Structures are given as structure tokens and as C-alpha cells.
């Protein structure tokens, strides 16, 4: 059958040629862009998944940048703290040198005080000058703001806190009382009554710091005996107090590291019944049961202290003496309780955190879980030390521990303050170092792996497979060429009908 007006063969060939040209164009586009999906119609579902993955990759790269920036911030803070540590070490040496008064002139002591003043000024200057892009790092700008501090909390430190809202209440519950090591030595009266005029009561008293053997003669009062024992408290770590018929021995501090040990070398025939414990949880009440007679106390009698125990905001806290601390991803605080609070089983509304701290976004998702908060305390001399011991600025000229006016007892107290300051700065440096190594370092490595895997997933969805596309290109080129030739033949076919006209 031959028709002229409608060339069906040509229409078919045109349609097929159009389809083949479209396929060829797609192949050329994919090979030129390297992408399998260039617009939504190429793969709607694949485009959505690919764009989501691209967003994740961008956020992950930003998180890596945040982590690297955080590392630089901490590096600068560490540099300032390192210099402060060196100055504190030098300060410690000056105190030790000044304690040797024999053969040292007053002008030398005054020169040492000048050096101390210079060191204190330099520490303050470093604390105020260490900065990152104008933000001070060591002057308390990154410390946490607090309010409503309970009277039972003598010292506290907020190392990290993450919370949503305007504030976070910190509540501690004491579930185990802090205790001192304690023993009661019963002598049978207000004065020491021995078996003979030449007899002596010889006792060895030991504590966490050391031991000392002491000898007492008949008729000495309890006040005299306790005064002699307390003379060596700095050496033994044990303090004594007079009772009605004997004296109590207690460790100077609270905690499981503290203890009191009594060894009776010679009882001298004293009328006392021996050594007693205190009632459980009450070091003011004497247990009436004799723990050891003086004859048996040739083997040391010992009693150990106990650390405070409890929780902070529902998290099990670590107790050390009278200090409770907790370290979690959301809350890292340390608080020192006074004696009454640490020995009473009760809850304490310790303080409220109202803001502050250094926040670093180290995850791709912007939420509280992906944020790390870090507190950097003020390391000015007025803040280094403790409420119980005093602060570093007390060592300045004209202050409580001025070398030119203080005695050996004052120097000992000053050295304890410096020890506390060194510990505070070292602890801060250690915490920042752990943050760099274990948080930032691990985060960067983890994010790097996640970026690789996410990019690989996005590539599988969106990138073109060149082996497949080049094969399609060759096929489509052949089909287009064939379709073109067929269309030419189809267009020639109606001319055959003219032959029927003769």
C-alpha cells in the first residue's frame, strides 16, 4: 500500500530519532559533567538523597574547621599557662631560699620580696594579655558565672557544663559522711599518773605525714601532753585535744588517705584503761568498749578516715576527703564542703550556673549533644590558692606573707598557697591537654572518616559511571546514525507511488 499525504514510516523514524538524540544528549551531558544526576528529572529520589548528603558533608567540614580552631585557642591558652607554671616554680624556690635566715641579710630578703612582687605582677599581666582574636583566655572570660552559692560549699570549680535554658541548678546529696581518723587515749584522769617517779609514758603517734615518738613523765597535765603532740602536727598530720580523763587524736584532714596510729612503747604503769575508738560516724562520742589495752598497744592501733560520698545532679560523684566531684559530658564540677556539710547526710543546693564557659561546636548537627563546653578559670594571683589557705596575692609586698615581716610559720603557710596554686594551674593545663588530645584529636579523626564515607555514599548516588556512560554514548551514536539513515529512506518511499501514474 502506497500513500503520499501521510508517511507513517517517516513519522516512526522521526520519533525514534528524537528518542535516540535525547539519549545521546544525556550521555554527552553526563560525561561532560561527571554526574549521573544533573537535574531533578534524572532521578528525583536520588537527587533528594544526594543533596542531603552534600549538606551533611558541608556541615562535617565546618565541624572539622571548628575543631581545628578550638585546638588553636587551647594552644594559646596553654602557652600562657606554661609560663605561669614556670613563674610559680621560681616563686617556690624564692620562699625556700628565704626560709634559711642564718647568713642571709635583710637586704637579700628584701630583694627576694622584690622578685616575688615582680613574679606576681607578671602572672597578672599574662592572665590579662593571653588572648585569641581579642578574646581574653585566662582572665575569667571563659569561666562560668554562678550565683546562690550555699554556705556549706567553701570552694568550687566548674570545668564544664552544657544545659539548655537560662541556668542550671547544681545539687549535691551527701550519702556517706566524711570522717577523720580518730582514737581516744584514756589515761584515767586529768593528769598523768604513772607507777613511779622515774616512770615514763612513751608513745609513738603516726599519721599520713609521718610519725613521732614522745615521752611524758608523771603529773603532766592533759593540756601539756596535747600541746606537745600538736607541736609536731605538721610532721605527723595528727592533732590532739584534751578530754576529761585522756586525750583525743584526730587526723588533720578528712578522707581515706588519712589515719591515726598509736603505739605504746612503755605505758609507765599509767592508770588508764587503754585506747578507744569513737562512735561510728561521730568523732565526738567515745566508744566505751576498749579497743586495745596499753599492754596490747605495743602493736600499733590504727583508725582510718573516710571520704565523703554522694551524688551531684543524680550522677554518682567521686569523693576525696570533703570534696565531691563529677565528670560527665554534660557536667564537670568540683566542690569542697565544710565540715558540717560533709559529715551530714543531706542534700545541698550547692550553686546555680547562669552562663559562661567556652562552647565549641564539634559535630555537624547543631544541638547540645554536638557541643563541647569548657571552663577556663581566672588565673590572676587573687584567684590562685584557696579560701582555707589564702591566695597568691597575699605574698605581695605589705601583705600577710611579705618576706620582710613574716616568720617561719608564715613562710610555711605561704608555701602551701604556692603549692595549691601550682596544683591549680597544673590541673588546668592537664584538663586542657586532655581536651586537645582526647576530644579535639579524636573528633577530627572521626569526622574525617565520616566525611570520607559520606562522600563515597553521595558519589555512588550522583556521580556518573564513565565505563557505563561511554558504552551508552557509543550505542546512542550508532542508533542516531541508523535512525537518520532510516528517516532518509522513509522520506524517499512516497516517491515510489509516482511510478503508478505511468
C-alpha positions in Angstrom: 0.0 0.0 0.0 1.4 3.4 -1.0 0.3 6.7 0.4 1.7 10.2 -0.2 -0.1 12.5 2.2 0.8 10.6 5.4 4.2 9.0 5.6 3.8 6.7 8.6 7.3 5.2 8.2 8.8 8.7 8.3 6.8 9.6 11.5 8.1 6.4 13.2 11.7 7.2 12.1 11.4 10.8 13.4 10.1 9.6 16.8 12.8 7.1 17.2 15.5 9.6 16.0 14.2 12.1 18.6 14.5 9.5 21.4 18.0 8.5 20.3 19.1 12.1 20.1 17.7 12.6 23.7 19.7 9.6 24.9 22.8 10.8 23.2 22.4 14.2 24.7 22.1 12.7 28.2 25.2 10.6 27.7 27.2 13.6 26.5 25.9 15.7 29.4 26.8 13.0 32.0 30.3 12.5 30.5 31.0 16.3 30.4 29.8 17.0 34.0 30.8 13.7 35.5 27.4 13.5 37.2 24.7 10.9 36.6 22.1 13.3 38.2 22.2 16.8 36.8 18.6 17.9 37.4 15.6 16.6 39.3 14.1 14.6 36.4 17.3 12.5 36.1 16.4 10.7 39.4 14.1 12.6 41.8 14.7 10.3 44.8 18.4 10.1 44.1 18.6 13.9 43.9 17.0 14.3 47.3 19.3 11.8 48.9 22.4 13.4 47.2 21.5 16.9 48.3 21.0 15.7 51.9 24.4 14.0 51.8 26.0 17.1 50.3 24.6 19.2 53.2 26.0 16.7 55.7 29.4 16.8 54.1 29.5 20.7 54.2 28.4 20.6 57.9 31.1 18.0 58.7 33.8 20.0 57.0 32.7 23.0 59.1 32.9 20.9 62.2 36.4 19.9 61.3 37.2 23.6 61.0 35.7 24.3 64.4 37.8 21.6 65.9 41.0 22.9 64.4 40.0 26.4 65.6 39.4 25.1 69.1 42.8 23.4 69.1 44.5 26.8 68.3 42.5 28.5 71.1 43.7 25.9 73.6 47.2 26.1 72.3 47.4 29.8 73.0 45.9 29.3 76.5 48.5 26.5 77.1 51.3 28.8 76.2 50.3 31.4 78.8 49.7 28.7 81.5 53.1 27.2 80.7 54.9 30.5 81.5 52.8 30.9 84.7 53.9 27.4 85.8 57.5 28.4 85.4 57.0 31.6 87.4 55.3 29.6 90.2 58.2 27.2 90.3 60.6 30.1 90.6 58.4 31.5 93.4 58.6 28.3 95.3 62.4 28.4 95.2 62.4 32.0 96.5 60.3 31.0 99.5 62.6 28.1 100.3 65.7 30.3 100.0 64.2 33.0 102.2 63.4 30.4 104.9 67.1 30.0 105.6 67.5 33.1 107.8 71.0 32.3 109.1 73.7 34.0 107.0 71.1 35.9 104.9 70.9 39.7 105.3 67.8 41.7 105.4 68.7 43.3 102.1 68.8 39.8 100.5 65.3 39.0 101.9 64.0 42.4 100.6 65.5 41.6 97.1 63.7 38.2 97.2 60.5 40.0 98.0 61.0 42.3 95.1 61.3 39.3 92.9 58.1 37.8 94.3 56.3 41.1 93.6 57.6 41.1 90.1 56.5 37.5 89.6 53.0 38.2 90.9 52.7 41.2 88.6 53.9 39.2 85.6 51.4 36.4 86.3 48.6 39.0 86.4 49.9 40.5 83.1 50.0 37.1 81.4 46.5 36.3 82.7 45.2 39.6 81.2 47.2 39.5 77.9 46.7 36.0 76.7 44.0 36.2 74.0 42.6 34.9 70.8 41.3 37.4 68.3 40.9 39.9 71.1 39.1 37.5 73.5 41.0 37.0 76.7 41.5 33.4 77.6 42.9 33.4 81.1 41.2 36.3 82.9 37.9 34.5 83.5 36.2 35.4 80.2 35.7 31.7 79.7 34.8 30.8 83.3 31.3 30.0 84.3 29.1 32.5 86.1 27.4 31.3 89.2 25.1 32.5 91.9 23.3 31.3 95.1 26.3 29.5 96.4 25.4 27.5 99.5 27.1 28.3 102.8 28.2 24.7 103.1 30.3 25.0 99.9 33.7 26.5 100.7 35.3 26.2 97.3 34.1 25.0 93.9 35.1 24.8 90.3 33.0 24.4 87.2 35.2 22.8 84.5 32.4 22.1 82.0 28.6 22.5 81.8 26.1 22.0 79.0 22.5 23.0 79.5 19.6 24.5 77.7 17.8 27.4 79.2 19.0 30.3 81.3 20.5 28.4 84.2 21.4 25.0 85.7 21.0 24.3 89.4 23.7 22.1 90.8 22.5 19.9 93.7 24.7 17.5 95.8 23.4 14.8 98.0 25.8 13.5 100.7 25.2 9.8 101.1 28.3 9.0 103.0 29.9 11.3 105.6 33.5 12.4 105.5 35.4 11.2 108.5 38.8 11.8 110.2 40.9 9.0 111.6 40.5 9.2 115.3 41.4 7.4 118.6 41.0 8.3 122.2 43.8 7.5 124.7 42.3 7.1 128.2 44.8 8.0 131.0 42.4 7.7 133.9 42.5 11.3 135.0 43.2 15.0 134.3 46.9 14.4 134.9 49.2 11.6 134.0 49.6 9.2 137.0 52.4 6.7 136.5 53.7 3.9 138.6 56.8 5.7 139.8 58.7 9.0 139.8 61.1 7.7 137.2 58.5 6.1 135.1 57.7 7.4 131.6 54.7 7.1 129.3 56.3 6.6 125.9 54.0 6.6 122.8 54.6 6.7 119.1 52.0 8.7 117.2 51.7 8.3 113.4 49.6 9.9 110.7 49.6 10.4 106.9 52.5 12.8 107.0 54.8 10.8 109.4 55.4 9.7 112.9 57.0 10.9 116.2 57.8 9.2 119.4 57.0 11.2 122.5 57.8 10.7 126.2 55.8 12.1 129.1 56.5 11.9 132.9 54.2 11.6 135.8 52.0 14.5 136.9 51.9 16.2 133.4 48.5 17.6 132.6 46.4 16.7 129.6 46.9 20.3 128.3 50.7 19.9 128.4 50.5 16.5 126.7 48.2 17.7 123.9 50.3 20.8 123.3 53.4 18.7 122.9 51.6 16.4 120.4 50.3 19.4 118.4 53.8 20.8 118.2 54.5 18.1 115.6 51.2 18.2 113.8 52.8 19.4 110.6 55.1 16.4 110.7 52.6 13.7 111.7 49.3 15.0 110.3 47.7 14.3 113.7 46.2 16.8 116.1 45.3 16.3 119.8 42.7 17.7 122.1 42.3 17.2 125.8 39.3 15.4 127.3 38.3 14.8 130.9 40.3 11.6 131.5 42.5 11.4 128.4 43.1 12.9 125.0 41.7 12.5 121.6 43.9 12.1 118.5 42.4 13.0 115.1 43.9 13.2 111.6 44.3 16.8 110.5 42.3 16.2 107.3 39.3 14.1 106.3 39.4 11.1 103.9 40.5 7.6 103.3 44.1 8.6 102.9 44.2 9.9 106.5 44.7 7.8 109.6 45.8 7.9 113.2 48.1 5.2 114.6 49.1 4.8 118.3 51.9 2.5 119.5 52.5 2.4 123.2 56.2 1.7 123.7 56.0 2.0 127.5 52.8 2.6 129.5 54.8 3.6 132.6 52.1 2.0 134.8 49.5 4.5 133.9 46.0 4.1 135.4 44.2 4.5 132.1 42.3 1.5 130.6 43.7 1.9 127.1 42.8 3.1 123.7 39.2 3.6 122.5 37.5 4.2 119.2 35.0 6.9 118.6 31.4 6.0 117.8 30.6 5.3 114.2 30.0 8.5 112.3 30.6 10.6 115.4 34.1 11.6 116.4 32.9 13.5 119.4 31.4 10.5 121.2 33.8 7.9 122.7 33.0 4.2 122.3 33.1 2.8 125.8 34.5 -0.5 124.7 38.2 -0.6 125.0 39.8 -1.2 121.5 43.2 -2.1 123.0 44.8 -2.1 126.4 48.1 -0.3 126.7 49.9 -3.7 127.1 48.5 -4.8 123.7 49.2 -1.5 122.1 52.8 -2.4 121.6 51.3 -3.4 118.3 50.1 -0.1 116.7 46.4 0.6 116.9 45.1 2.4 113.8 42.0 4.1 112.7 41.4 5.4 109.2 39.3 8.2 107.9 36.6 8.1 105.2 35.9 10.1 102.0 32.7 11.9 101.6 30.3 10.1 99.2 27.3 11.2 97.3 25.7 12.3 94.0 25.7 15.6 92.0 22.6 16.2 89.9 21.8 12.5 90.0 25.3 11.4 88.9 27.4 9.3 91.2 30.2 11.6 92.4 33.8 10.9 93.3 34.7 11.7 96.9 38.1 12.8 98.2 38.2 14.0 101.7 35.5 16.6 101.9 35.5 17.2 98.1 32.8 15.9 95.8 33.4 15.9 92.0 31.6 14.6 88.9 32.9 14.5 85.4 30.4 13.8 82.6 29.8 15.0 79.1 27.2 17.4 80.4 28.6 18.4 83.8 32.1 18.6 85.2 32.3 20.2 88.6 34.3 20.0 91.8 33.1 21.3 95.2 34.7 21.4 98.6 32.2 21.1 101.5 32.7 22.5 105.0 33.0 20.0 107.9 29.3 20.2 108.9 28.0 19.7 105.4 30.5 16.9 104.6 29.6 14.9 107.7 25.8 15.3 107.5 23.7 13.0 105.2 21.5 15.5 103.4 21.0 17.3 100.1 22.8 20.6 99.4 21.6 23.2 96.8 25.2 23.9 96.1 25.0 26.7 93.5 23.4 27.8 90.2 25.3 28.1 86.9 23.9 31.1 85.0 26.1 31.1 81.9 29.7 31.4 80.7 32.2 28.9 79.5 33.7 28.3 76.1 31.4 26.4 73.7 32.8 24.6 70.8 30.6 23.1 68.1 32.4 19.9 67.2 29.7 17.9 65.5 27.8 18.5 62.2 24.4 18.7 64.0 23.9 21.9 66.0 22.4 20.6 69.2 23.5 20.1 72.8 24.9 16.7 72.1 27.3 18.0 69.5 28.6 20.9 71.6 31.5 20.7 74.0 31.7 23.2 76.8 34.9 24.1 78.6 35.5 26.3 81.6 38.9 28.2 81.9 39.2 29.8 85.3 40.8 33.1 86.0 44.5 32.6 86.8 45.2 36.0 88.3 47.1 35.9 91.6 43.9 36.9 93.5 42.3 33.6 92.4 45.2 31.1 92.7 45.0 29.4 96.1 42.0 28.5 98.2 39.7 30.0 100.8 41.1 27.8 103.5 44.8 28.6 102.8 44.7 32.1 101.3 45.5 33.4 97.8 48.7 34.1 95.9 48.3 37.9 96.2 48.8 37.5 100.0 52.5 37.0 99.2 52.9 40.6 97.8 54.7 43.4 99.5 52.9 44.7 102.5 50.5 41.7 102.6 50.1 38.9 105.1 53.1 36.9 103.9 55.6 39.6 103.0 59.1 38.1 103.4 60.4 41.1 105.2 57.8 40.8 108.0 56.7 37.1 108.1 58.1 34.4 110.3 58.8 30.7 109.6 55.2 29.8 110.3 54.1 32.4 107.8 56.6 31.1 105.2 55.2 27.6 105.7 51.7 28.9 105.1 52.9 30.9 102.0 54.5 27.7 100.6 51.2 25.9 101.0 49.5 28.6 99.0 52.1 28.3 96.2 51.6 24.5 96.3 47.9 25.0 95.8 48.5 27.5 93.0 50.8 25.1 91.2 48.3 22.3 91.6 45.5 24.5 90.2 47.5 25.6 87.2 48.8 22.1 86.5 45.3 20.7 86.8 44.0 23.3 84.3 46.8 22.5 81.9 46.2 18.8 82.2 42.5 19.3 81.6 43.2 21.5 78.5 45.7 18.9 77.3 43.2 16.1 77.7 40.6 18.2 75.8 43.1 18.6 72.9 44.2 15.0 72.8 41.1 13.1 73.6 38.3 15.4 72.4 39.7 17.5 69.6 42.1 14.9 68.2 39.6 12.1 68.3 36.8 14.3 66.9 38.9 15.4 63.9 39.9 11.8 63.1 36.3 10.6 63.5 34.9 13.5 61.4 37.5 12.8 58.7 36.4 9.1 58.4 32.7 10.2 58.4 33.4 12.7 55.6 35.1 10.0 53.5 32.2 7.6 54.0 29.5 10.2 53.4 31.3 11.5 50.2 31.5 7.9 49.0 27.8 7.4 49.5 27.0 10.6 47.7 29.3 9.6 44.9 27.5 6.3 44.4 24.2 8.1 44.1 25.2 11.1 41.9 28.4 10.5 40.1 28.4 9.1 36.6 29.9 5.7 35.8 32.2 6.5 32.9 32.6 2.9 31.8 28.8 2.6 31.5 28.2 6.1 30.0 30.9 5.7 27.3 29.3 2.4 26.3 25.9 4.2 26.2 27.4 7.0 24.2 28.7 4.6 21.6 25.4 2.8 21.4 23.4 6.0 21.2 25.7 7.4 18.5 25.1 4.3 16.4 21.4 4.4 17.0 21.2 8.1 16.0 23.2 7.4 12.8 20.9 4.4 12.0 17.8 6.4 12.7 19.0 9.2 10.5 19.6 6.8 7.6 16.2 5.1 8.1 14.5 8.5 8.1 16.1 9.3 4.8 14.8 6.1 3.4 11.4 6.7 4.8 11.2 10.1 3.2 12.1 8.6 -0.2 9.4 5.9 0.0 6.4 8.1 -1.2 8.2 8.8 -4.5 7.7 5.2 -5.4 3.9 5.9 -5.7 4.6 8.2 -8.6 5.6 5.3 -10.7 2.0 4.1 -10.6 1.0 7.2 -12.6 2.9 5.9 -15.6 
